[in-house]
Amino acid sequence: MIRDVDFPSDRHGWAELLQGRPARPPLTGAHRVPWTVVGAGVTGLAAAHRLAELHPGAEILLLEARLLGQGATGRSSGFVVATSRFGGGFTADKIESYRRVNRINRAGLELLRTRTAGFASDCLWREDGFVHAAADRGAMREYDRFLRYLEALEIAHTPLDAAALRARLGTAHYRAGVHVHGGALVQPAALARGLADGLPGNVRLHEESPVLAIERGAPLTLRLREGEVRTDNLILAVNYEAPKLGLLRRRLAASTLSGSFTRALSDDELASLGSARDWGVLSLHGGGATLRLTADRRLCLRNTAEYNGGALLPEARLARRQAIHRAAFETRFPQLKHVPFEFAWSGVEGISRNATNFFGRQADTIYLAGGYNGSGLSRGTAFGTALAEYAGGGQSRLIEDCLNSAPAAWIPPRPFLDIGAALTVRARFRGVGRDR
Ligand SMILES: Cc1cc2nc3c(=O)[nH]c(=O)nc-3n(C[C@H](O)[C@H](O)[C@H](O)COP(=O)(O)OP(=O)(O)OC[C@H]3O[C@@H](n4cnc5c(N)ncnc54)[C@H](O)[C@@H]3O)c2cc1C
């Protein structure tokens, strides 16, 4: 049985930019239900939503260990991608695999577009794609490969040279970029809250309700701090924390990322940037900085990733990482050197050695989806939806696509696990140069 301290949180996330809200009460007492979903990030929220649609007469429990919006979903950078970029360049014989992943992404994006329709302005939903940019020689090589990939897959895009990027974003830092037209930007914590508020009436969400143990049998028994749930079916949407419940111990690892926000920019500061409003830039180097100008006028930069045993960064370490964010910010926006950061945040993402995802039945009536290697808002939504259908015996192209995820590579046990995970994360930064 895991301990409560195994689900730590902090007050550094996008949720801190939102107004306070009353949390749903923790689960207490004994319950008997046909369906339980554990984890209320995009995967669990999508799974619970779809289960409720498929089984309108059934009560569906959704159990979240932390406050809503404090998991990876609410701490992400808010890029809802339609088109994935695959490391290692473009290889013609992988076209079918690229298409499969992009079909999943687009399914998730479409679901999110529909589900956010009622609160699109609250979660700052803006669907105008993003820029993928290169500042260093290594990323420039990736730029050429990425263009070939976009052309081969007939994905709508507009190449941008350094001058066009400067005019658009207000930074002379990048040598080249490409605007990929599909994809949306969101305030991720507002997204999580809005999706939870929009759940059908037969879903009951409990926050601060970590599942501490699963006892096998029919029904399954879930042990919580002050309660117990007996459930026929269980959907686990717990991201990198599945190993805490005894699953995927040798397949799933975690990477801790961090970034910072400026305060809201003044009119003059905003005018010193380019013509575009509310934009996002992804680096063409896998370890490069993710950059956003948010609809509420903040610049946001995320550029560190490290192995930290699946934990958020403690205050002192986060402060040291903020110096790295600051250096990258001032290099990109020297005209805004006087603008302070308002705060820094960290978040943890589930990764696998071969960058695959997890989908399907684990054992008995336990189903699991997760581990999206830093790109899970659209994909997690699609995986959660498909998993709810699959667990009820459904068949569809989306389910097939999710099931066709490659098997995850094996991760050795501790202490090799820690060394291997640290090296895997560090490899992301090799050759990052000016893209950091
Ligand atoms: C800093 C950062 C930036 C990112 N940026 C992007 C981005 O821009 N675009 C993108 O697509 N992806 C991004 N990602 C990745 C993305 O956030 C994740 O892939 C996605 O949110 C995963 O969703 P999920 O629902 O599977 O997991 P999560 O959002 O992590 O949700 C899992 C939930 O399960 C809960 N939980 C765990 N164990 C238990 C338990 N035993 N009992 C009850 N509850 C439990 C957790 O508290 C958590 O809330 C980023 C990730 C990070 C960390």
The ligand as a MOL file (V3000), in Angstrom:
LIG
                    3D

  0  0  0     0  0            999 V3000
M  V30 BEGIN CTAB
M  V30 COUNTS 53 58 0 0 0
M  V30 BEGIN ATOM
M  V30 1 C 5.9500 20.9250 -18.0190 0
M  V30 2 C 5.1860 20.0890 -19.0010 0
M  V30 3 C 4.8430 20.6360 -20.2410 0
M  V30 4 C 4.0910 19.8720 -21.1490 0
M  V30 5 N 3.6570 20.4860 -22.2740 0
M  V30 6 C 2.8170 19.8160 -23.0990 0
M  V30 7 C 2.2050 20.4790 -24.2020 0
M  V30 8 O 2.3870 21.6660 -24.4150 0
M  V30 9 N 1.3980 19.7530 -25.0130 0
M  V30 10 C 1.1350 18.4380 -24.7770 0
M  V30 11 O 0.4090 17.8220 -25.5490 0
M  V30 12 N 1.6630 17.8060 -23.7160 0
M  V30 13 C 2.4820 18.4620 -22.8690 0
M  V30 14 N 2.9850 17.8410 -21.7700 0
M  V30 15 C 2.5840 16.4570 -21.5380 0
M  V30 16 C 1.1410 16.3840 -21.0540 0
M  V30 17 O 0.9660 17.2770 -19.9910 0
M  V30 18 C 0.8080 14.9740 -20.6230 0
M  V30 19 O 1.2130 14.0420 -21.5940 0
M  V30 20 C -0.6820 14.7910 -20.3980 0
M  V30 21 O -1.2050 15.8660 -19.6650 0
M  V30 22 C -0.9100 13.4850 -19.6880 0
M  V30 23 O -2.2750 13.4340 -19.3260 0
M  V30 24 P -2.7580 12.2740 -18.3670 0
M  V30 25 O -4.1770 12.5240 -18.0900 0
M  V30 26 O -2.3840 10.9510 -18.9430 0
M  V30 27 O -1.8670 12.4430 -17.0630 0
M  V30 28 P -1.9470 13.5770 -15.9120 0
M  V30 29 O -2.3840 14.8590 -16.4140 0
M  V30 30 O -0.6540 13.4850 -15.1720 0
M  V30 31 O -3.0990 13.0110 -15.0080 0
M  V30 32 C -2.9060 11.8610 -14.2050 0
M  V30 33 C -3.5970 12.1490 -12.8960 0
M  V30 34 O -3.6290 10.9620 -12.1300 0
M  V30 35 C -3.5370 11.3140 -10.7680 0
M  V30 36 N -3.1090 10.1250 -10.0480 0
M  V30 37 C -1.9210 9.4730 -10.1380 0
M  V30 38 N -1.9160 8.3920 -9.3440 0
M  V30 39 C -3.1160 8.3540 -8.7330 0
M  V30 40 C -3.7110 7.4850 -7.7720 0
M  V30 41 N -3.0540 6.4170 -7.2860 0
M  V30 42 N -4.9680 7.7720 -7.3460 0
M  V30 43 C -5.6640 8.8410 -7.8350 0
M  V30 44 N -5.1310 9.6910 -8.7480 0
M  V30 45 C -3.8910 9.4520 -9.1840 0
M  V30 46 C -2.5210 12.4410 -10.7590 0
M  V30 47 O -2.6480 13.2630 -9.6120 0
M  V30 48 C -2.8420 13.1760 -12.0510 0
M  V30 49 O -3.6640 14.3050 -11.8660 0
M  V30 50 C 3.7370 18.5460 -20.8400 0
M  V30 51 C 4.0930 17.9820 -19.6250 0
M  V30 52 C 4.8000 18.7480 -18.6970 0
M  V30 53 C 5.1410 18.1360 -17.3720 0
M  V30 END ATOM
M  V30 BEGIN BOND
M  V30 1 1 1 2
M  V30 2 1 2 3
M  V30 3 2 2 52
M  V30 4 2 3 4
M  V30 5 1 4 5
M  V30 6 1 4 50
M  V30 7 2 5 6
M  V30 8 1 6 7
M  V30 9 1 6 13
M  V30 10 2 7 8
M  V30 11 1 7 9
M  V30 12 1 9 10
M  V30 13 2 10 11
M  V30 14 1 10 12
M  V30 15 2 12 13
M  V30 16 1 13 14
M  V30 17 1 14 15
M  V30 18 1 14 50
M  V30 19 1 15 16
M  V30 20 1 16 17
M  V30 21 1 16 18
M  V30 22 1 18 19
M  V30 23 1 18 20
M  V30 24 1 20 21
M  V30 25 1 20 22
M  V30 26 1 22 23
M  V30 27 1 23 24
M  V30 28 2 24 25
M  V30 29 1 24 26
M  V30 30 1 24 27
M  V30 31 1 27 28
M  V30 32 2 28 29
M  V30 33 1 28 30
M  V30 34 1 28 31
M  V30 35 1 31 32
M  V30 36 1 32 33
M  V30 37 1 33 34
M  V30 38 1 33 48
M  V30 39 1 34 35
M  V30 40 1 35 36
M  V30 41 1 35 46
M  V30 42 1 36 37
M  V30 43 1 36 45
M  V30 44 2 37 38
M  V30 45 1 38 39
M  V30 46 1 39 40
M  V30 47 2 39 45
M  V30 48 1 40 41
M  V30 49 2 40 42
M  V30 50 1 42 43
M  V30 51 2 43 44
M  V30 52 1 44 45
M  V30 53 1 46 47
M  V30 54 1 46 48
M  V30 55 1 48 49
M  V30 56 2 50 51
M  V30 57 1 51 52
M  V30 58 1 52 53
M  V30 END BOND
M  V30 END CTAB
M  END
